Amino acid sequence: MTAQSGGGDRAAPPAENAMERVQTPLAGSVPGTTFGSAADRTASQESFAELLAVHWQHAYRFAYYLTGNAHDSEDLLQQAAEEAFRAFHRFQPGTRFDRWLFRIMHNSFVDRLRRERRRKIFSLDDVSGAAVMDPAAGPSEVAEGALDGPVLRALRALPPDARAVVALVDLQGLPYDAAAEILRCPIGTVRSRLHRARLALREWLRPYVDALQQGDL
């Protein structure tokens, strides 16, 4: 699919700056009683920061696909990173840090939706032609660049659970069992949600696909 640059997010900062903003408050987000000493706190923060850096791009994309914009993506990452760091002493070394972080991020996202009761509306009237990706794009444009604008808008219109499974399986390339682990549901539930989501996306995007095939876009 052709890449589409996010008009409202073109001023998004480089990914490294966004990661620094997420990491900076971590040390103050954890009660002092969590660590035996200042040295333990520093070592834990350094270890956490290293793991977060390794998985940063995938984490950002997952947050962006869930929220749909750069500002909310960083807010979600900040909240999830703080919660993950507070629970980092329970993380099992040698297990998949990305899946552990994604689970926390998804829980944070669902909690936020419940609090704010936000619903995004998809309209075929908003379908527009795709634009060329800026090579100096910020992190939101990198995430959005994997999808055409109408596809991303259709993704945002899905219910949160369906959006999450599409983001994990179809966009992040995770296997069904990994998605089930992150979402804490049976693999059969992942398959059924993904099937229904794909059907909805196919139906919503039919006019867009037809226009592409006819050369109208």
GUKEFI-451924 format. One record per residue: x, y, z of N, C-alpha, C, O in turn; residue in one letter. Coordinates in steps of 0.2 Angstrom, whole numbers, padded with zeros to 4 digits, always signed. Layout:
N
XYZXYZXYZXYZA
...
***
This chain:
217
+0004-0006+0000+0000+0000+0000+0004+0006+0000+0010+0006+0002M
+0002+0012-0003+0005+0018-0003+0006+0021+0004+0001+0021+0007T
+0011+0024+0006+0012+0027+0012+0008+0034+0012+0008+0037+0007A
+0006+0036+0018+0002+0042+0019+0005+0045+0025+0006+0043+0030Q
+0007+0052+0024+0010+0056+0029+0004+0059+0033-0001+0062+0031S
+0005+0059+0040+0000+0062+0044+0000+0069+0045+0004+0072+0048G
-0005+0073+0042-0004+0080+0041-0004+0083+0048+0000+0088+0049G
-0008+0081+0053-0008+0084+0060-0002+0082+0064-0001+0085+0069G
+0002+0077+0062+0007+0075+0066+0014+0076+0063+0019+0073+0065D
+0014+0080+0058+0020+0081+0054+0026+0085+0058+0032+0084+0057R
+0024+0088+0064+0028+0091+0068+0031+0087+0074+0034+0089+0078A
+0029+0080+0073+0031+0075+0078+0038+0075+0079+0042+0075+0074A
+0041+0075+0085+0048+0074+0086+0051+0068+0084+0048+0063+0083P
+0058+0067+0083+0061+0061+0082+0060+0056+0087+0058+0058+0093P
+0060+0050+0085+0058+0044+0090+0063+0045+0096+0060+0043+0102A
+0069+0046+0095+0074+0046+0101+0071+0051+0106+0072+0050+0112E
+0069+0057+0104+0067+0062+0109+0061+0060+0112+0060+0061+0118N
+0056+0057+0109+0050+0054+0112+0052+0049+0117+0049+0049+0123A
+0057+0045+0116+0058+0040+0121+0062+0043+0127+0061+0041+0132M
+0066+0048+0126+0069+0052+0131+0063+0055+0136+0064+0055+0142E
+0058+0058+0133+0053+0061+0137+0049+0055+0141+0047+0057+0146R
+0048+0049+0138+0045+0044+0142+0049+0042+0147+0047+0040+0153V
+0056+0041+0146+0060+0038+0151+0062+0043+0157+0063+0041+0163Q
+0062+0049+0156+0065+0054+0161+0061+0054+0167+0065+0054+0172T
+0054+0053+0167+0051+0053+0174+0051+0047+0178+0048+0046+0183P
+0054+0041+0175+0053+0035+0177+0056+0034+0184+0053+0031+0189L
+0062+0037+0186+0065+0036+0192+0060+0039+0198+0060+0036+0203A
+0057+0044+0197+0052+0047+0202+0045+0044+0202+0041+0046+0206G
+0044+0039+0198+0037+0036+0197+0037+0030+0202+0031+0027+0203S
+0042+0028+0205+0042+0022+0209+0044+0023+0216+0048+0027+0218V
+0039+0021+0221+0041+0022+0228+0048+0020+0230+0050+0014+0228P
+0051+0023+0235+0058+0021+0237+0058+0015+0240+0063+0011+0240G
+0053+0012+0243+0053+0006+0246+0053+0000+0241+0054-0006+0243T
+0052+0001+0235+0052-0004+0230+0060-0007+0229+0061-0013+0228T
+0065-0003+0230+0071-0004+0230+0075-0005+0236+0073-0001+0241F
+0080-0009+0237+0084-0010+0243+0089-0004+0244+0090-0002+0250G
+0091-0001+0239+0096+0005+0239+0095+0009+0233+0092+0007+0228S
+0099+0015+0233+0099+0019+0227+0102+0016+0222+0101+0017+0216A
+0107+0012+0223+0111+0008+0218+0106+0003+0214+0107+0002+0208A
+0102+0000+0218+0097-0005+0215+0092-0001+0211+0091-0004+0205D
+0090+0005+0213+0086+0009+0209+0089+0011+0202+0086+0010+0197R
+0095+0013+0203+0099+0015+0196+0100+0009+0192+0099+0010+0186T
+0102+0003+0195+0103-0003+0190+0096-0005+0187+0096-0007+0181A
+0091-0005+0191+0085-0007+0188+0082-0002+0183+0080-0004+0177S
+0083+0004+0184+0081+0009+0179+0085+0009+0172+0083+0009+0167Q
+0092+0007+0173+0096+0006+0167+0094+0000+0163+0094+0000+0157E
+0093-0005+0167+0091-0012+0164+0084-0011+0160+0083-0013+0154S
+0079-0007+0163+0073-0006+0160+0074-0002+0154+0071-0003+0149F
+0078+0004+0155+0079+0008+0149+0082+0005+0143+0080+0006+0137A
+0086+0000+0144+0089-0004+0139+0084-0008+0135+0084-0008+0129E
+0080-0011+0139+0075-0016+0136+0070-0011+0132+0067-0013+0127L
+0068-0006+0135+0063-0001+0132+0066+0001+0125+0062+0002+0120L
+0072+0003+0125+0076+0005+0119+0076+0000+0114+0074+0002+0108A
+0077-0006+0115+0077-0012+0111+0070-0012+0107+0070-0014+0101V
+0065-0012+0111+0058-0013+0109+0054-0006+0107+0048-0007+0106H
+0058-0001+0107+0054+0006+0107+0050+0006+0100+0044+0008+0101W
+0053+0005+0095+0049+0006+0088+0043+0002+0088+0038+0005+0086Q
+0043-0004+0090+0037-0008+0090+0032-0006+0095+0026-0006+0094H
+0035-0004+0101+0030-0001+0106+0027+0005+0104+0021+0006+0105A
+0030+0010+0100+0027+0016+0098+0022+0014+0093+0017+0017+0093Y
+0024+0010+0088+0019+0008+0083+0012+0005+0086+0007+0007+0084R
+0013+0001+0091+0007-0002+0094+0003+0003+0097-0003+0003+0097F
+0006+0008+0101+0003+0013+0104-0001+0018+0099-0006+0020+0100A
+0003+0019+0093+0000+0023+0088-0006+0020+0085-0011+0023+0083Y
-0005+0014+0083-0011+0010+0080-0017+0010+0085-0023+0010+0083Y
-0016+0010+0091-0021+0010+0096-0025+0016+0097-0031+0017+0097L
-0021+0022+0097-0023+0028+0099-0025+0033+0093-0029+0037+0093T
-0021+0032+0088-0022+0035+0081-0019+0042+0081-0020+0045+0075G
-0015+0044+0085-0011+0051+0085-0005+0051+0089-0004+0047+0094N
+0000+0055+0088+0006+0056+0091+0005+0058+0098+0009+0055+0103A
+0001+0063+0100+0001+0065+0107-0002+0059+0111+0001+0058+0117H
-0007+0056+0109-0010+0051+0114-0006+0045+0114-0005+0041+0119D
-0002+0044+0109+0003+0038+0109+0008+0039+0114+0010+0035+0118S
+0011+0045+0114+0016+0047+0119+0013+0046+0126+0016+0044+0131E
+0007+0049+0127+0004+0048+0134+0003+0041+0136+0004+0039+0142D
+0001+0037+0131+0000+0030+0133+0006+0027+0134+0007+0023+0139L
+0011+0028+0130+0018+0025+0132+0021+0027+0139+0024+0023+0142L
+0020+0034+0140+0022+0036+0147+0018+0032+0152+0022+0030+0157Q
+0012+0032+0152+0008+0028+0157+0010+0021+0158+0011+0019+0163Q
+0011+0018+0152+0012+0011+0152+0020+0010+0154+0021+0005+0158A
+0024+0014+0152+0031+0013+0155+0032+0014+0162+0035+0011+0165A
+0028+0019+0165+0028+0020+0172+0025+0014+0176+0028+0012+0181E
+0020+0011+0173+0017+0005+0176+0021-0001+0176+0022-0005+0180E
+0025-0001+0170+0029-0007+0169+0035-0006+0173+0038-0011+0176A
+0038+0000+0174+0044+0001+0178+0042-0001+0186+0046-0004+0189F
+0036+0001+0188+0034+0000+0195+0034-0008+0196+0035-0010+0201R
+0032-0011+0191+0031-0019+0191+0037-0022+0189+0037-0029+0188A
+0043-0019+0187+0049-0022+0184+0052-0027+0188+0055-0032+0186F
+0051-0026+0195+0055-0031+0199+0051-0038+0199+0054-0043+0201H
+0045-0038+0196+0041-0044+0195+0043-0047+0188+0040-0053+0186R
+0046-0044+0183+0047-0046+0177+0052-0052+0177+0057-0051+0180F
+0051-0057+0173+0055-0063+0173+0061-0062+0168+0059-0063+0162Q
+0067-0061+0170+0072-0061+0165+0072-0067+0160+0071-0073+0163P
+0073-0066+0154+0074-0071+0149+0067-0072+0146+0067-0076+0141G
+0062-0069+0148+0055-0070+0145+0054-0064+0140+0059-0059+0140T
+0049-0064+0136+0048-0058+0131+0046-0052+0134+0040-0051+0136R
+0050-0047+0135+0049-0041+0137+0044-0037+0133+0039-0033+0136F
+0044-0038+0126+0039-0034+0122+0032-0036+0123+0028-0032+0124D
+0031-0043+0124+0024-0045+0126+0022-0043+0132+0016-0041+0133R
+0026-0043+0137+0025-0040+0144+0023-0033+0144+0018-0031+0147W
+0027-0029+0140+0025-0022+0140+0019-0021+0136+0015-0016+0137L
+0018-0024+0130+0012-0023+0126+0005-0025+0130+0000-0022+0129F
+0006-0030+0135+0000-0032+0139-0002-0026+0143-0007-0024+0144R
+0004-0023+0146+0003-0017+0151+0000-0011+0147-0005-0008+0149I
+0002-0010+0141+0000-0005+0137-0007-0006+0135-0011-0001+0135M
-0009-0012+0133-0016-0013+0131-0021-0012+0137-0026-0009+0136H
-0019-0014+0143-0023-0013+0149-0024-0006+0150-0029-0004+0152N
-0018-0002+0149-0018+0005+0150-0023+0009+0145-0027+0013+0147S
-0023+0006+0139-0027+0009+0134-0034+0008+0135-0039+0012+0135F
-0036+0002+0137-0043+0000+0139-0045+0004+0145-0051+0006+0145V
-0041+0004+0150-0043+0008+0156-0045+0016+0154-0049+0019+0156D
-0040+0018+0150-0041+0025+0147-0048+0026+0144-0051+0031+0145R
-0049+0021+0139-0056+0022+0135-0062+0021+0140-0067+0025+0139L
-0061+0017+0145-0067+0017+0150-0068+0023+0154-0073+0025+0155R
-0062+0026+0155-0063+0033+0159-0065+0038+0154-0070+0042+0156R
-0063+0039+0148-0064+0044+0144-0070+0043+0140-0074+0048+0137E
-0072+0037+0139-0078+0035+0135-0078+0038+0128-0083+0040+0126R
-0072+0037+0125-0071+0040+0118-0073+0035+0113-0072+0029+0114R
-0076+0038+0108-0077+0033+0102-0075+0037+0096-0077+0043+0095R
-0072+0034+0091-0070+0037+0085-0074+0035+0079-0076+0029+0079K
-0076+0039+0075-0081+0038+0070-0077+0038+0063-0074+0042+0061I
-0079+0033+0059-0076+0032+0052-0081+0034+0047-0087+0032+0048F
-0079+0038+0042-0083+0040+0037-0080+0040+0030-0074+0042+0030S
-0083+0037+0026-0081+0036+0019-0080+0043+0016-0076+0044+0011L
-0083+0048+0018-0083+0055+0015-0076+0057+0017-0074+0062+0013D
-0072+0055+0022-0065+0057+0023-0060+0054+0019-0054+0056+0020D
-0062+0049+0015-0057+0046+0011-0054+0051+0006-0057+0054+0002V
-0047+0051+0006-0043+0055+0001-0037+0051-0001-0036+0046+0001S
-0034+0054-0006-0028+0051-0010-0022+0051-0005-0022+0055+0000G
-0018+0046-0006-0012+0045-0002-0007+0050-0004-0006+0052-0010A
-0002+0052+0000+0003+0056-0001+0010+0053+0000+0010+0047+0003A
+0015+0056-0002+0022+0052-0002+0025+0054+0005+0024+0059+0008V
+0028+0048+0007+0031+0049+0014+0037+0053+0014+0041+0053+0010M
+0038+0058+0019+0043+0062+0020+0049+0058+0023+0048+0055+0028D
+0055+0058+0020+0061+0054+0022+0063+0056+0029+0066+0052+0033P
+0061+0062+0031+0063+0065+0038+0057+0064+0043+0057+0068+0047A
+0053+0059+0042+0047+0059+0046+0048+0057+0053+0053+0054+0055A
+0044+0060+0057+0044+0059+0064+0041+0052+0066+0039+0048+0061G
+0041+0050+0072+0039+0043+0074+0032+0042+0072+0030+0036+0070P
+0027+0047+0073+0020+0045+0071+0020+0044+0063+0015+0040+0061S
+0024+0048+0059+0023+0047+0052+0026+0040+0050+0024+0037+0045E
+0031+0038+0054+0034+0031+0053+0028+0026+0054+0028+0021+0050V
+0025+0027+0059+0019+0022+0061+0014+0022+0056+0011+0017+0053A
+0012+0028+0054+0006+0029+0050+0008+0028+0043+0004+0026+0039E
+0015+0028+0041+0017+0027+0034+0016+0020+0032+0016+0019+0026G
+0015+0016+0037+0014+0009+0035+0007+0008+0032+0006+0002+0029A
+0003+0013+0033-0004+0012+0031-0006+0018+0026-0004+0024+0028L
-0011+0017+0022-0014+0022+0018-0019+0026+0023-0021+0023+0028D
-0020+0032+0022-0024+0036+0026-0031+0033+0028-0033+0032+0033G
-0035+0031+0022-0041+0028+0024-0041+0021+0028-0045+0020+0032P
-0035+0018+0027-0034+0011+0030-0034+0013+0038-0036+0010+0042V
-0029+0018+0039-0028+0020+0046-0035+0022+0049-0036+0021+0055L
-0039+0026+0046-0045+0029+0048-0050+0023+0050-0054+0023+0055R
-0050+0018+0045-0054+0012+0046-0052+0008+0052-0056+0006+0056A
-0045+0008+0053-0043+0004+0059-0045+0008+0066-0047+0005+0070L
-0045+0014+0066-0047+0018+0071-0054+0017+0073-0056+0018+0079R
-0058+0016+0068-0065+0015+0069-0067+0008+0072-0073+0007+0075A
-0063+0003+0072-0064-0003+0075-0065-0003+0083-0062+0002+0086L
-0069-0007+0086-0069-0007+0093-0062-0008+0096-0058-0011+0092P
-0060-0006+0102-0054-0007+0104-0051-0014+0104-0045-0015+0102P
-0055-0019+0106-0052-0026+0106-0050-0028+0099-0045-0031+0098D
-0054-0026+0094-0053-0028+0087-0047-0024+0085-0043-0027+0081A
-0047-0018+0086-0041-0014+0084-0034-0017+0087-0029-0017+0083R
-0034-0019+0093-0028-0021+0096-0026-0028+0093-0020-0029+0092A
-0031-0032+0091-0029-0039+0088-0026-0038+0081-0022-0041+0079V
-0029-0033+0077-0027-0031+0071-0020-0028+0071-0015-0030+0067V
-0019-0024+0076-0012-0021+0077-0007-0026+0078-0001-0025+0076A
-0009-0031+0083-0004-0036+0085-0002-0041+0079+0004-0042+0078L
-0007-0043+0076-0006-0049+0072-0005-0047+0064+0000-0049+0061V
-0009-0042+0062-0008-0040+0055-0003-0035+0054+0000-0035+0049D
-0002-0030+0059+0002-0025+0058+0009-0026+0061+0014-0024+0059L
+0009-0029+0067+0015-0030+0071+0018-0037+0069+0024-0039+0070Q
+0014-0041+0066+0016-0048+0063+0017-0053+0069+0021-0058+0068G
+0014-0052+0075+0014-0057+0080+0010-0063+0079+0005-0063+0076L
+0012-0069+0081+0008-0075+0080+0002-0075+0085+0001-0071+0089P
-0003-0079+0083-0009-0079+0087-0008-0080+0095-0011-0077+0099Y
-0003-0085+0096-0002-0086+0103+0001-0080+0107-0001-0079+0113D
+0005-0076+0104+0008-0070+0107+0002-0065+0108+0002-0062+0113A
-0002-0064+0103-0008-0059+0104-0012-0062+0109-0015-0058+0113A
-0014-0068+0110-0018-0071+0115-0015-0070+0122-0018-0068+0127A
-0008-0070+0123-0004-0069+0129-0005-0062+0131-0006-0060+0137E
-0004-0057+0126-0004-0050+0127-0011-0048+0129-0012-0044+0134I
-0016-0050+0126-0023-0048+0127-0027-0052+0132-0032-0051+0134L
-0023-0058+0135-0026-0062+0140-0033-0065+0138-0037-0064+0142R
-0033-0068+0132-0039-0071+0130-0037-0078+0126-0031-0078+0124C
-0041-0082+0125-0040-0088+0121-0038-0087+0114-0040-0082+0111P
-0034-0091+0111-0032-0090+0104-0038-0090+0100-0039-0087+0095I
-0043-0094+0102-0050-0094+0098-0053-0087+0098-0056-0085+0093G
-0052-0084+0103-0055-0077+0104-0051-0072+0099-0054-0068+0096T
-0045-0073+0099-0040-0069+0094-0043-0070+0087-0043-0066+0083V
-0043-0077+0085-0045-0078+0078-0052-0075+0077-0053-0073+0071R
-0057-0076+0081-0064-0073+0079-0064-0066+0079-0067-0063+0075S
-0060-0062+0084-0060-0055+0083-0056-0053+0077-0059-0048+0074R
-0051-0056+0075-0047-0054+0069-0052-0056+0063-0052-0052+0058L
-0055-0061+0063-0060-0062+0057-0065-0057+0056-0066-0055+0051H
-0068-0055+0062-0073-0050+0061-0070-0043+0059-0073-0040+0056R
-0065-0042+0062-0061-0035+0061-0059-0035+0053-0060-0030+0050A
-0057-0041+0051-0055-0041+0043-0061-0040+0039-0061-0036+0034R
-0066-0043+0041-0073-0042+0037-0075-0035+0037-0077-0032+0032L
-0075-0032+0043-0077-0025+0044-0072-0020+0039-0075-0016+0036A
-0066-0021+0040-0061-0017+0036-0062-0018+0029-0062-0013+0025L
-0063-0024+0027-0064-0025+0019-0070-0022+0017-0070-0019+0011R
-0076-0022+0021-0082-0019+0019-0081-0011+0019-0083-0008+0014E
-0078-0008+0024-0077-0001+0024-0073+0002+0019-0074+0007+0016W
-0068-0002+0017-0063+0000+0012-0064-0002+0005-0061+0000+0000L
-0070-0005+0004-0072-0007-0003-0072-0002-0008-0069-0002-0013R
-0075+0004-0006-0075+0010-0011-0068+0012-0013-0066+0014-0018P
-0064+0012-0007-0057+0015-0008-0053+0010-0013-0049+0012-0017Y
-0053+0003-0011-0050-0002-0015-0052-0001-0023-0048-0002-0027V
-0059-0001-0024-0062+0000-0030-0059+0006-0034-0057+0006-0040D
-0058+0012-0031-0056+0018-0034-0048+0017-0035-0046+0019-0041A
-0044+0013-0031-0037+0012-0033-0037+0008-0039-0033+0009-0043L
-0041+0002-0039-0040-0002-0045-0042+0001-0051-0040+0000-0057Q
-0047+0006-0051-0049+0010-0057-0045+0015-0059-0046+0019-0064Q
-0040+0017-0054-0035+0022-0056-0038+0029-0054-0035+0034-0057G
-0043+0029-0050-0046+0036-0048-0042+0039-0043-0043+0045-0041D
-0038+0036-0039-0034+0039-0034-0026+0039-0035-0022+0041-0031L
***
